Amino acid sequence: MLACGGDPVEPDPSEEALTTEEARALYLGIQELLNLEADPPHFTVIESVGDTMITAHCNGGGTVVATLSAGEIQQGDTTRLSIRAKMTHDGCQLPEVNGHAYVVSGEPDISITTTLIAVASEQVFAMDVEGFANGAVRWSLGERMGECRVNMVLLLDGINGMEPITSMNGTMCGHELKVPIEIITEGT
């Protein structure tokens, strides 16, 4: 009965797993960092290479490098708008979400792709979305730290007038999540 012997080993508190709500706050913090309409902005650009790569100071400390690509394809009455972003965080403090202000670093990094597909003619209006977020980040929150793998897919939950109602669904830090996502279609 005492085959293992000794005292049980306590887990290292610095590697405690995140709860579902903490994982949601981490995803929303990463998403909020990209909010270009935030006032004041969550980052300050320190270097830019055209429209494809931006290096920025995160307001709470650290940096983020975002490699961006955008495209629009028009075929008949169908328009496809795509945005791809790969983010490499280096000690970047994310904006606070639900009382949690994470510091994240890459290796690996997180890639996010969003594609809006709209079909508009005199007889028909239809909309769909495609997208994903995948990769991983190293995180710290107070004295705790760990790695969080991200594998989420963008789904269209419905349409409100001309605006899509969407959510990211999948696994974040080992938890199944559904996180609402706002897609701005103004001017499309």
Helices and strands as residue ranges (DSSP letters): G 13-15, H 20-33, E 43-49, E 53-58, E 63-75, E 78-90, E 92-93, E 103-105, E 110-120, E 125-141, E 144-160, E 163-172, E 175-182
